Amino acid sequence: MRSFVLFTKVYILFAALAAVLFSGSLMIHIAYISRAVHPLSDKDLQHLLAQCRHDNARNQVTGILFYSHGNIAQLFEGEAEVLEPLFERISRDGRHSHVRKLVQKPISVRSFAEWSMAFHPIEPAGFEALQGFLSPQALPPLPTTLSIADAMLVELVRLAVFPDREVPEAPAPVQP
Amino acid sequence: MREQHLHDILRHLPAGVVTLQGPEMRVSFANEAMRTVLGPAVREGALLLDGGNRLPADLQEVLRQVYRSGQPFVAQAYGLSAAFTDGDDPTTHYYDLAFEPVREPAESGDVTGLLLFAVEVTVQEEARLRAHALALETRHLDARLRVLTETAPLITFTLDAHGVCTYASPQWYRFTGQPPTADLTAIWPLLMHPDDRLRVLYQAQAARQAGTGWSYEYRLRRYDGQYRWVLSRAQPEVHPPDPPVYWHGALTEMHDQRELAEALRRGEAELRFLADSIPELIWTATAEGLIDYYNRYTTEYSGLTLDELGPAGWVSLLHPEEQAVAARAWVLSVAKGTPFEGQYRMRRHDGYYRWHIIRARQLADERGPRWFGTCTDVEDQNRLHQALQTQYDELARAHHDLDTFVYAASHDLRQPALNLRGLFDELRRTATFADPEQEHLLGMVDGALGQLDATLHDLAATVRTQRPQQEPVELLDLALVLEEVLLGLRPQAQQRGARLDVEVEEAPGLLYGRANLRSVVHNLVSNALKFAHPERPPHVVLRSYLTPAGEPVLEVQDNGLGMELDNPQTPVFQLFVRQHTHVEGTGVGLYLVQRIVRSQGGHVEVASTLGEGTTFTIYWTQPE
């Protein structure tokens, strides 16, 4: 029993040490919304999906992007030294404007296993099989690792991008 | 041999050469270059002035003139259509033509022929023509620019690198009212508002030194002495790699916009100030439901910075148990545009959670939808409410205990009272009293015993109604039940010569507890008989009917003493309160009626006039 306690203590110490040592590779997530300068065609979207997936996989950036009728919203996560310059580049990208950063904060774990995009293709056939494509009608539930405030933020931007989406009924608020 | 050599040279010359003999201009020599000028017909031996050559008339004329006069002539940039030599090519070629008379013998003799040189100058001529067209275009543009700069509703100007104003459009003079002779560089700063002058001069100089453009606003004095806000924008004229030498710019009057913006800013600043002064959490959100403003109190209460709060951070202030519910409710409100309201615990800066009512409403106007929300601290109200609830519960319990006690007591006391009555009756039967005074005393004891029993009976009946739905409800025939009750009261009625009328035709049936109905009617009618007016026999009318809403009602009307309804000393339905103390009673009757009717969801109304009578109206059921 004693040795177990000792082991736990050593483990905690080690974990704390590791946290200090690896604080250089701080994980953050960033969310923003923006407007596309020109509406994106199926081909543009397909191209964007392929390119971003390639780049993001290389940089270990995960997250989700919503696009509809020129409205863009994205939440992405990764190491701070990757994400900060990436967001810099994104905000300077001439293909969209009105970029509004909503949140940037440290996270302890990733919530998304990969990077994917949700949009309504004009010709849905062929997109279903595409890697990283999500249909806005069939979005998976948000990961529970997101804090409720962050999950709500994603819900709100998703709602802003896909206003026709069904919103689940809210339960009655707690009464004191 | 030499002539042959010369001909060879001439043949390869890039200029056209032709020698002509005699007044009929017979070609004696023509090189290839000349044939491209004058056409393939120019061959040795051909007659140049022959109509078949189709030489332009003016050229033929010049050839003749030079031959006649013996004076050389040079024609510059003479245009010859290429169609002359090649029927398909319509372009014009230009040549410098030199006409040289040939004399024989040389120098002194008569003219015997002509030497014609042609050098193509098409490229030079075209360049010249282009330059000419450009000059015309430039003049045109210049004129247009001038018209535009002088008629557009803005002032244009040019400054050099030293800040010297080299040009200002006429609008400047019109706006400022300065004479055309005014020294622009010197007077311009003087026309700026003194509060803006230093800033503008500094900014302009900084921009000139940095070689950049500028855009700033300042007040400029108009001809009438009024200062008007203007927007000054300028860009340097750049010819890399040299630094810019001139700055061209425009001044636009924007006084009205500026005033409007100022008013808006003031209005907004005042609203912000107001919002910041209220000790309540106030926030606004965009159409998407993302918070874009928290008032100062929000940061004070939460102890978080605006960045930490963020567009959705308010949710993390809520109690962990309530976050998910609140978040879903908010998303739903945003989706549907419906107001948001709920009670949630919000964390204070010290970690203590206080109950708040969070409300938000959507404002939709021409600026697009946005949300306005408040969080009102209801912790104190809730605590008060809880305290009151606790007290209420305690009181209700005490009340119930009291009822139980009264019931038990009245029940337990009835037996000794009955025993007392039995013993008293026995005593009365067996004992004899000589003194008639004592007989009177016995009567009083008898009365007191009767009253004690009635009081105990009434008390027990009162607290019995405490337990609702004790009694099964059934559809009662009112006529029958009323008749029974009135039968029980017949002795009193006969004693007072009362008249009792029953009118139940309008609503003959009633869904109610039988005992309850009997108790109510018994109490009301016996009251009516008890409190009859001494000067007239009692007349009681019982009427059953339906209200317009279909509720069954029983009305009991008498012509008795009447009551004071608004006397606070003697409330009508209070237990043990009696209005007419000269008439014997327990003060329980009306209280009991009230309790029975209320316990079944109905209510009792009473109208009364002192000395004339009282009407009780029983609404049996709860109104819909």
Interface residues (C-beta under 8 A of the other chain):
Chain A: I33 L102 V103 K105 S147 I148 A149 D150 A151 M152 L153 E155 L156 V157 L159 A160 P163 V167 P168 E169 A170 P171 A172 P173 V174 Q175 P176
Chain B: A287 E288 G289 L290 G310 P311 A312 G313 W314 V315 S316 E321 E322 Q323 A324 V325 A326 A327 R328 A329 W330 V331 L332 V334 A335 K336 G342 Q343 Y344 W355 N382
